[in-house]
Amino acid sequence: MNAHLRRAAVALAAVSMTAGLAACGSAKEAGGGTAKKDKKGPLTIGLLLPENQTARYERFDRPLIEKKLKELAGADTVILYDNAKQDASVQQQQVDTMITKKVDALIVDAVDAKSIASSVKKANDKGIPVVAYDRLAEGPVKAYTSVDNERVGRIQGESLLKELGDNASKGQIVMMNGAITDPNAKMYKDGAHAVLDGKVKIGREYDTKEWKPENANENMKGAISSLGKDNIVGVYSANDGMAGGIITALRSAGFDKLPPVTGQDAELSAVQRILADEQFMSVYKPYKPEADAAAELAVALARGKDIGDIAKSTVTSGTTKKIPAVIVTPFALTKADIAKYVGQEGFFTKDEICTAKYRERCDAAGLK
């Protein structure tokens, strides 16, 4: 592994950040509930992920978290897993099930950061510490781990501006943000606006319901109809799934050359689109350090240990102050970057990327 990758894998930036969430009730410092003692013996850890449309959750997050949990707590660790498939009410029921099964700690990537708050409180009241994963859930969560989400938006915006060059002043861009139920979406948007505002005209901007590609596709069709295809010089897409829907709409509209489209998550289909010059870039978020941190926090909390040596930052949600946090640094992923990540843990192998359709593209990009 080269020095750049080693830095990426350990980039747990010790920064303090604030999630821009609307206040909901009186804010409290992280804590409360029944404190666990120094528990010995096997642990039962619950893991709840939000959806399976984005390939990362089942391909990377789940297996990496489960592997690290067993490394830390032993092979006899019981891991209870469920996926809400983008349904917030289903996820609340899943938390109730985890409480009934008396898990020792719970890792939750919330479908809806606000609506999950009452479920987090239920778990906390039963002495079950909750680790918010990737999205900052409201309620008395004991710890949080994610990437530097505002930096993700900045990376996307900076990459788009660099690719546009002089074209930035010759047309308009479309901004396709994520779902308003996801607090990360606001941070991506804020980061992108901090870079783009005043440097390019934003012709249309959307908050995309449930992050669904089909909703992004419909939004993009509307933007093309409203602005005219000749006036669109670029598209800010908050993630790769939506980028796929956007690119389909652009192709259907008859663009001779696709404008640069951003993304996030470095999904396999997006990596292949980048190789094929259909999508300009994505954001690679090192899943392993984020997954490892979630497991480390959950095991320490389940055993009643202090987490100060793990979480060196703090964040604030709409309900809770000074939540211990681990923040991971993301990186831009353009065609020139793919070769250095291929085969690393948390990324794809050459065989996965370089199917027959993309073999020549892979050779041209230097994938070995």
PAZA-688804 format. One record per residue (C-alpha): x, y, z; residue number from 1; residue in three letters; chain. Coordinates in steps of 0.05 Angstrom, whole numbers, plus 5000, padded with zeros to 4 digits. Example, Ala and Ser with C-alpha at 12.3 -4.5 7.8 and 13.67 -1.06 7.14 Angstrom:
REM residues 2
  east  north    up   nr  rest  kette
  5246   4910  5156    1   ALA      A
  5273   4979  5143    2   SER      A
REM end
This chain:
REM residues 368
  east  north    up   nr  rest  kette
  5000   5000  5000    1   MET      A
  5030   5067  4980    2   ASN      A
  5038   5127  5026    3   ALA      A
  4976   5162  4999    4   HIS      A
  4932   5102  5014    5   LEU      A
  4961   5094  5083    6   ARG      A
  4943   5166  5097    7   ARG      A
  4873   5154  5069    8   ALA      A
  4863   5093  5112    9   ALA      A
  4881   5129  5176   10   VAL      A
  4853   5197  5160   11   ALA      A
  4810   5205  5222   12   LEU      A
  4811   5281  5223   13   ALA      A
  4810   5310  5293   14   ALA      A
  4763   5366  5278   15   VAL      A
  4701   5392  5313   16   SER      A
  4641   5400  5269   17   MET      A
  4569   5420  5278   18   THR      A
  4512   5387  5241   19   ALA      A
  4464   5441  5217   20   GLY      A
  4400   5410  5242   21   LEU      A
  4339   5448  5266   22   ALA      A
  4331   5448  5341   23   ALA      A
  4282   5396  5367   24   CYS      A
  4268   5402  5441   25   GLY      A
  4320   5423  5491   26   SER      A
  4391   5405  5473   27   ALA      A
  4430   5361  5520   28   LYS      A
  4501   5338  5525   29   GLU      A
  4514   5266  5503   30   ALA      A
  4499   5219  5560   31   GLY      A
  4440   5195  5600   32   GLY      A
  4410   5126  5606   33   GLY      A
  4437   5069  5647   34   THR      A
  4513   5065  5648   35   ALA      A
  4541   4997  5630   36   LYS      A
  4591   4964  5676   37   LYS      A
  4655   4931  5653   38   ASP      A
  4619   4874  5617   39   LYS      A
  4658   4810  5606   40   LYS      A
  4644   4753  5559   41   GLY      A
  4609   4751  5491   42   PRO      A
  4573   4811  5464   43   LEU      A
  4511   4819  5422   44   THR      A
  4515   4880  5376   45   ILE      A
  4459   4906  5332   46   GLY      A
  4472   4936  5264   47   LEU      A
  4418   4974  5225   48   LEU      A
  4433   5002  5156   49   LEU      A
  4385   5048  5119   50   PRO      A
  4377   5021  5048   51   GLU      A
  4403   4974  4996   52   ASN      A
  4397   5017  4933   53   GLN      A
  4466   5046  4945   54   THR      A
  4514   4988  4934   55   ALA      A
  4563   5010  4988   56   ARG      A
  4521   4986  5047   57   TYR      A
  4519   4912  5031   58   GLU      A
  4584   4911  4991   59   ARG      A
  4629   4947  5040   60   PHE      A
  4598   4976  5104   61   ASP      A
  4564   4914  5131   62   ARG      A
  4621   4863  5120   63   PRO      A
  4674   4912  5144   64   LEU      A
  4636   4928  5208   65   ILE      A
  4620   4855  5222   66   GLU      A
  4693   4834  5210   67   LYS      A
  4719   4888  5257   68   LYS      A
  4668   4872  5311   69   LEU      A
  4691   4799  5312   70   LYS      A
  4764   4820  5312   71   GLU      A
  4753   4865  5372   72   LEU      A
  4702   4825  5413   73   ALA      A
  4717   4754  5392   74   GLY      A
  4690   4702  5343   75   ALA      A
  4632   4687  5389   76   ASP      A
  4605   4758  5381   77   THR      A
  4532   4756  5359   78   VAL      A
  4515   4808  5306   79   ILE      A
  4442   4821  5293   80   LEU      A
  4433   4856  5226   81   TYR      A
  4376   4888  5189   82   ASP      A
  4365   4937  5132   83   ASN      A
  4307   4986  5131   84   ALA      A
  4304   4991  5054   85   LYS      A
  4293   5066  5059   86   GLN      A
  4232   5061  5105   87   ASP      A
  4238   5102  5169   88   ALA      A
  4180   5068  5204   89   SER      A
  4209   5000  5189   90   VAL      A
  4275   5022  5220   91   GLN      A
  4239   5045  5283   92   GLN      A
  4209   4975  5289   93   GLN      A
  4278   4945  5278   94   GLN      A
  4305   4986  5337   95   VAL      A
  4247   4960  5380   96   ASP      A
  4267   4889  5360   97   THR      A
  4340   4902  5380   98   MET      A
  4316   4928  5447   99   ILE      A
  4274   4866  5458  100   THR      A
  4333   4823  5441  101   LYS      A
  4375   4862  5492  102   LYS      A
  4434   4879  5448  103   VAL      A
  4494   4906  5485  104   ASP      A
  4503   4963  5435  105   ALA      A
  4470   4987  5371  106   LEU      A
  4500   5017  5308  107   ILE      A
  4449   5056  5268  108   VAL      A
  4453   5090  5201  109   ASP      A
  4387   5128  5203  110   ALA      A
  4338   5131  5145  111   VAL      A
  4309   5195  5176  112   ASP      A
  4355   5229  5227  113   ALA      A
  4298   5265  5263  114   LYS      A
  4245   5210  5266  115   SER      A
  4294   5160  5294  116   ILE      A
  4305   5203  5357  117   ALA      A
  4250   5171  5398  118   SER      A
  4277   5102  5382  119   SER      A
  4347   5123  5402  120   VAL      A
  4318   5148  5468  121   LYS      A
  4282   5081  5480  122   LYS      A
  4348   5044  5470  123   ALA      A
  4385   5093  5515  124   ASN      A
  4333   5086  5570  125   ASP      A
  4345   5011  5569  126   LYS      A
  4419   5020  5576  127   GLY      A
  4435   5005  5504  128   ILE      A
  4487   5055  5476  129   PRO      A
  4474   5077  5405  130   VAL      A
  4529   5094  5355  131   VAL      A
  4505   5137  5297  132   ALA      A
  4539   5113  5234  133   TYR      A
  4550   5156  5172  134   ASP      A
  4488   5200  5187  135   ARG      A
  4481   5238  5252  136   LEU      A
  4417   5212  5284  137   ALA      A
  4382   5256  5334  138   GLU      A
  4368   5233  5405  139   GLY      A
  4418   5213  5459  140   PRO      A
  4469   5178  5414  141   VAL      A
  4533   5161  5451  142   LYS      A
  4580   5167  5392  143   ALA      A
  4583   5183  5317  144   TYR      A
  4628   5166  5259  145   THR      A
  4625   5192  5188  146   SER      A
  4666   5226  5134  147   VAL      A
  4677   5301  5134  148   ASP      A
  4612   5313  5097  149   ASN      A
  4621   5387  5083  150   GLU      A
  4688   5371  5052  151   ARG      A
  4653   5321  5006  152   VAL      A
  4611   5378  4978  153   GLY      A
  4672   5422  4971  154   ARG      A
  4710   5368  4934  155   ILE      A
  4651   5359  4886  156   GLN      A
  4645   5434  4875  157   GLY      A
  4719   5445  4865  158   GLU      A
  4725   5386  4817  159   SER      A
  4666   5411  4776  160   LEU      A
  4693   5482  4772  161   LEU      A
  4762   5458  4751  162   LYS      A
  4732   5414  4696  163   GLU      A
  4687   5470  4671  164   LEU      A
  4744   5520  4665  165   GLY      A
  4722   5578  4620  166   ASP      A
  4655   5543  4607  167   ASN      A
  4634   5562  4677  168   ALA      A
  4615   5631  4651  169   SER      A
  4583   5606  4587  170   LYS      A
  4521   5571  4615  171   GLY      A
  4487   5544  4676  172   GLN      A
  4492   5483  4721  173   ILE      A
  4439   5440  4753  174   VAL      A
  4446   5421  4826  175   MET      A
  4417   5354  4847  176   MET      A
  4422   5350  4922  177   ASN      A
  4404   5292  4966  178   GLY      A
  4343   5278  5010  179   ALA      A
  4323   5330  5062  180   ILE      A
  4313   5273  5113  181   THR      A
  4388   5260  5111  182   ASP      A
  4429   5311  5151  183   PRO      A
  4490   5294  5109  184   ASN      A
  4454   5320  5047  185   ALA      A
  4452   5390  5077  186   LYS      A
  4527   5388  5092  187   MET      A
  4543   5365  5021  188   TYR      A
  4500   5421  4995  189   LYS      A
  4531   5473  5041  190   ASP      A
  4601   5452  5021  191   GLY      A
  4585   5454  4947  192   ALA      A
  4551   5522  4952  193   HIS      A
  4612   5550  4989  194   ALA      A
  4653   5534  4927  195   VAL      A
  4604   5545  4870  196   LEU      A
  4565   5608  4891  197   ASP      A
  4588   5669  4852  198   GLY      A
  4630   5628  4804  199   LYS      A
  4577   5594  4763  200   VAL      A
  4503   5606  4751  201   LYS      A
  4458   5554  4783  202   ILE      A
  4399   5547  4736  203   GLY      A
  4359   5496  4774  204   ARG      A
  4368   5463  4842  205   GLU      A
  4331   5403  4872  206   TYR      A
  4328   5365  4937  207   ASP      A
  4318   5294  4913  208   THR      A
  4267   5252  4949  209   LYS      A
  4297   5190  4981  210   GLU      A
  4361   5198  4939  211   TRP      A
  4327   5156  4886  212   LYS      A
  4358   5155  4816  213   PRO      A
  4289   5155  4784  214   GLU      A
  4272   5219  4821  215   ASN      A
  4337   5251  4799  216   ALA      A
  4321   5229  4728  217   ASN      A
  4254   5264  4730  218   GLU      A
  4284   5327  4761  219   ASN      A
  4337   5328  4707  220   MET      A
  4286   5322  4652  221   LYS      A
  4250   5382  4682  222   GLY      A
  4314   5422  4685  223   ALA      A
  4331   5406  4612  224   ILE      A
  4261   5426  4590  225   SER      A
  4264   5491  4630  226   SER      A
  4336   5513  4615  227   LEU      A
  4347   5483  4547  228   GLY      A
  4402   5431  4535  229   LYS      A
  4449   5481  4502  230   ASP      A
  4451   5523  4565  231   ASN      A
  4471   5467  4613  232   ILE      A
  4547   5464  4622  233   VAL      A
  4551   5418  4683  234   GLY      A
  4512   5379  4735  235   VAL      A
  4526   5375  4809  236   TYR      A
  4500   5307  4832  237   SER      A
  4507   5292  4906  238   ALA      A
  4517   5218  4896  239   ASN      A
  4531   5164  4844  240   ASP      A
  4462   5133  4843  241   GLY      A
  4430   5199  4824  242   MET      A
  4486   5212  4774  243   ALA      A
  4464   5149  4737  244   GLY      A
  4393   5174  4732  245   GLY      A
  4417   5243  4710  246   ILE      A
  4462   5215  4656  247   ILE      A
  4404   5174  4629  248   THR      A
  4363   5238  4624  249   ALA      A
  4420   5274  4589  250   LEU      A
  4428   5219  4538  251   ARG      A
  4354   5217  4525  252   SER      A
  4355   5292  4512  253   ALA      A
  4406   5281  4456  254   GLY      A
  4468   5315  4484  255   PHE      A
  4524   5308  4433  256   ASP      A
  4575   5310  4489  257   LYS      A
  4555   5299  4561  258   LEU      A
  4569   5356  4609  259   PRO      A
  4611   5339  4670  260   PRO      A
  4570   5304  4724  261   VAL      A
  4595   5295  4795  262   THR      A
  4579   5239  4844  263   GLY      A
  4597   5207  4910  264   GLN      A
  4609   5137  4939  265   ASP      A
  4654   5109  4884  266   ALA      A
  4602   5056  4866  267   GLU      A
  4623   5003  4816  268   LEU      A
  4576   5029  4762  269   SER      A
  4602   5100  4774  270   ALA      A
  4675   5078  4769  271   VAL      A
  4658   5045  4702  272   GLN      A
  4621   5108  4679  273   ARG      A
  4682   5149  4697  274   ILE      A
  4726   5103  4656  275   LEU      A
  4677   5110  4598  276   ALA      A
  4677   5187  4603  277   ASP      A
  4603   5188  4620  278   GLU      A
  4610   5212  4693  279   GLN      A
  4666   5261  4708  280   PHE      A
  4682   5244  4781  281   MET      A
  4659   5213  4846  282   SER      A
  4682   5219  4918  283   VAL      A
  4719   5161  4948  284   TYR      A
  4704   5154  5022  285   LYS      A
  4750   5105  5056  286   PRO      A
  4698   5057  5084  287   TYR      A
  4746   5016  5126  288   LYS      A
  4767   5070  5176  289   PRO      A
  4695   5092  5184  290   GLU      A
  4671   5020  5193  291   ALA      A
  4728   5004  5241  292   ASP      A
  4712   5065  5283  293   ALA      A
  4639   5045  5288  294   ALA      A
  4659   4976  5312  295   ALA      A
  4711   5003  5361  296   GLU      A
  4660   5052  5391  297   LEU      A
  4605   5000  5396  298   ALA      A
  4650   4948  5431  299   VAL      A
  4679   4999  5479  300   ALA      A
  4610   5026  5497  301   LEU      A
  4582   4956  5505  302   ALA      A
  4637   4939  5554  303   ARG      A
  4629   5005  5592  304   GLY      A
  4697   5031  5570  305   LYS      A
  4716   5104  5559  306   ASP      A
  4718   5123  5485  307   ILE      A
  4761   5185  5492  308   GLY      A
  4821   5150  5459  309   ASP      A
  4778   5131  5399  310   ILE      A
  4735   5192  5388  311   ALA      A
  4777   5255  5390  312   LYS      A
  4726   5303  5359  313   SER      A
  4656   5324  5379  314   THR      A
  4593   5342  5340  315   VAL      A
  4526   5372  5357  316   THR      A
  4459   5348  5332  317   SER      A
  4391   5382  5338  318   GLY      A
  4381   5349  5406  319   THR      A
  4448   5331  5434  320   THR      A
  4513   5369  5446  321   LYS      A
  4585   5345  5448  322   LYS      A
  4575   5277  5418  323   ILE      A
  4642   5241  5414  324   PRO      A
  4659   5232  5340  325   ALA      A
  4709   5202  5291  326   VAL      A
  4712   5239  5225  327   ILE      A
  4744   5208  5163  328   VAL      A
  4774   5248  5105  329   THR      A
  4744   5236  5035  330   PRO      A
  4781   5242  4969  331   PHE      A
  4764   5261  4897  332   ALA      A
  4760   5203  4848  333   LEU      A
  4771   5219  4775  334   THR      A
  4796   5173  4720  335   LYS      A
  4868   5188  4739  336   ALA      A
  4856   5165  4810  337   ASP      A
  4824   5097  4798  338   ILE      A
  4888   5056  4788  339   ALA      A
  4916   5074  4857  340   LYS      A
  4854   5048  4893  341   TYR      A
  4841   4984  4854  342   VAL      A
  4843   4922  4898  343   GLY      A
  4849   4960  4963  344   GLN      A
  4803   4939  5020  345   GLU      A
  4740   4981  5013  346   GLY      A
  4748   4987  4937  347   PHE      A
  4738   4942  4877  348   PHE      A
  4784   4892  4843  349   THR      A
  4807   4899  4771  350   LYS      A
  4764   4838  4752  351   ASP      A
  4702   4872  4781  352   GLU      A
  4714   4937  4744  353   ILE      A
  4744   4913  4679  354   CYS      A
  4689   4871  4649  355   THR      A
  4692   4858  4574  356   ALA      A
  4655   4923  4560  357   LYS      A
  4707   4965  4597  358   TYR      A
  4771   4926  4583  359   ARG      A
  4800   4974  4533  360   GLU      A
  4782   5033  4578  361   ARG      A
  4817   4998  4636  362   CYS      A
  4880   4987  4595  363   ASP      A
  4880   5060  4574  364   ALA      A
  4873   5082  4646  365   ALA      A
  4932   5038  4668  366   GLY      A
  4893   4990  4711  367   LEU      A
  4938   4931  4726  368   LYS      A
REM end
